[in-house]
Amino acid sequence: MELSYIVIFLVLLGGMAATIPVFLCLFLTAFVGFAVFTDIPLIFLANTLFRSMDNFALIVVLFFILCGNLMTAGSIVNKLIRVANVTVGWLPGGLAMAGVLACGMFGAISGSTVATVVAIGGFMIPALIDNHYEEDFTVGVMTTAPNLGVIIPPSISMILYSMVSACSLEGLFLTGFVPGILIMTGMCAYCFVWAKRNPGFQRSPFPNLKELVAAYKEGFWSLMLPVVIFGGIFSGAFTANEAAVVASVYALVVELFIHKTTKFSQLKKIMVNSAVTSASLLIIVAGATCFGKYLTIENIPTKLSEIIVGSINSPYLFLLVINIWLLIIGMFMDIISATLILTPIFLPMLEQYGINVVHFGLLMTINLAIGYTTPPLGVSLYISGAMRNRDLIYVSRAVVPFVLIQIGVLMLMTYWPEAVLWLPRTMGWNVN
């Protein structure tokens, strides 16, 4: 291994160990690489930084952030939770199942795990505790279920992967439904079994037809939002980029004029919060792109590809190794940075092993989504811990059974690609 590679690795690792923000670690590492190990003028690095943010695909991300903030500030979230609760809340463990379903429905709109943790977890964790669910179970399920926010489309990480790999975004979106449904099913089944063995909690009464109709009638406009998004995209009425804008306008109109829970005076705060969140994401994109550009100039992706391909002959073993690697990386790096940096590294290897680019994008998304709930840097762990004033070790133990369920689904999707590729192929999207 060349000395430059060791230095770059130590600079990056040292910055993260010193708790320097990730985007600064990435940019600092790229700066050191360009300044010390190349003859390229540093103005090239500045140009790379600005060009990384001058990308039309990022508009999708920005408007889905706005859409999520509009829903969180209004009543769409509460209505989705009520629909989920009236559907399954009467079952053993039904309120926990309702939380899982609500995370899936909210994830089908927001595209963000963090937004789902805050919006759904902030409501459901106190509700579960008040209904005598054990705290460790409550924290575990409501920390891990929000991972559905980036697995079920629209997904911010999928958008970035599509941007880098040039694969079909619509096709990639469609691959997220099967694993999302399987994760929800697995987690709900675990909640049911847990409830049977721990019967001390309160259960909702079985709803009559009037209550069921009332809940779905009240939640109609909320439930129609994912229908508008996906119906528009897959019918060809508008593109994925345009869908983000349509979703934001739809959420705004519903909250202002139908639910009437958001006031015009609140819009400034919502817009500012969305702008701040978007700016934070763009800074990470810029830092990751600069670091990725250095790796490309040094031809590191190709060299890594040659080493891996030369030592691993089986595509099954390759996928296993990559899954383990991505799960470890997800413990230390956020999904945005990891997607932007690792995608160019892995892409040259996929053709060597005959692995579908779209299928691999899904695997990367699920792997890095699990990273939100794995220590030491899993963001969801800290958010849930703060809600219950619990430390990292407590929350990390609580999430173990649910993380194992998600890893089980990941392994199934890894070695059964047709389970996820049949849907986009059936709907006519090119995922070959």
Stockholm file with secondary structure:
# STOCKHOLM 1.0

chainA/1-432         MELSYIVIFLVLLGGMAATIPVFLCLFLTAFVGFAVFTDIPLIFLANTLFRSMDNFALIVVLFFILCGNLMTAGSIVNKLIRVANVTVGWLPGGLAMAGVLACGMFGAISGSTVATVVAIGGFMIPALIDNHYEEDFTVGVMTTAPNLGVIIPPSISMILYSMVSACSLEGLFLTGFVPGILIMTGMCAYCFVWAKRNPGFQRSPFPNLKELVAAYKEGFWSLMLPVVIFGGIFSGAFTANEAAVVASVYALVVELFIHKTTKFSQLKKIMVNSAVTSASLLIIVAGATCFGKYLTIENIPTKLSEIIVGSINSPYLFLLVINIWLLIIGMFMDIISATLILTPIFLPMLEQYGINVVHFGLLMTINLAIGYTTPPLGVSLYISGAMRNRDLIYVSRAVVPFVLIQIGVLMLMTYWPEAVLWLPRTMGWNVN
#=GR chainA/1-432 SS CCHHHHHHHHHHHHHHHTTCCHHHHHHHHHHHHHHHHCCSCTHHHHHHHHHHHCCTTHHHHHHHHHHHHHHHHSSHHHHHHHHHHHHHTTSTTHHHHHHHHHHHHHHHHHCCHHHHIIIIIHHHHHHHHHTTCCHHHHHHHHHHGGGHHHHSSSCHHHHHHHHHHCCCHHHHHHHTHHHHHHHHHHHHHHHHHHHHHCTTSCCCCCCCHHHHHHHHHHTHHHHHHHHHHHHHHHHTSSCHHHHHHHHHHHHHHIIIIISCCSCHHHHHHHHHHHHHHHHHHHHHHHHHHHHHHHHHHTTHHHHHHHHHHHHCCCHHHHHHHHHHHHHHHHHHSCHHHHHHHHHHHHHHHHHHHTCCHHHHHHHHHHHHHHGGGSTTTCHHHHHHHHHHTCCHHHHHHHTHHHHHHHHHHHHHHHHCTHHHHHHHHHTTCCCC
#=GC SS_cons         CCHHHHHHHHHHHHHHHTTCCHHHHHHHHHHHHHHHHCCSCTHHHHHHHHHHHCCTTHHHHHHHHHHHHHHHHSSHHHHHHHHHHHHHTTSTTHHHHHHHHHHHHHHHHHCCHHHHIIIIIHHHHHHHHHTTCCHHHHHHHHHHGGGHHHHSSSCHHHHHHHHHHCCCHHHHHHHTHHHHHHHHHHHHHHHHHHHHHCTTSCCCCCCCHHHHHHHHHHTHHHHHHHHHHHHHHHHTSSCHHHHHHHHHHHHHHIIIIISCCSCHHHHHHHHHHHHHHHHHHHHHHHHHHHHHHHHHHTTHHHHHHHHHHHHCCCHHHHHHHHHHHHHHHHHHSCHHHHHHHHHHHHHHHHHHHTCCHHHHHHHHHHHHHHGGGSTTTCHHHHHHHHHHTCCHHHHHHHTHHHHHHHHHHHHHHHHCTHHHHHHHHHTTCCCC
//
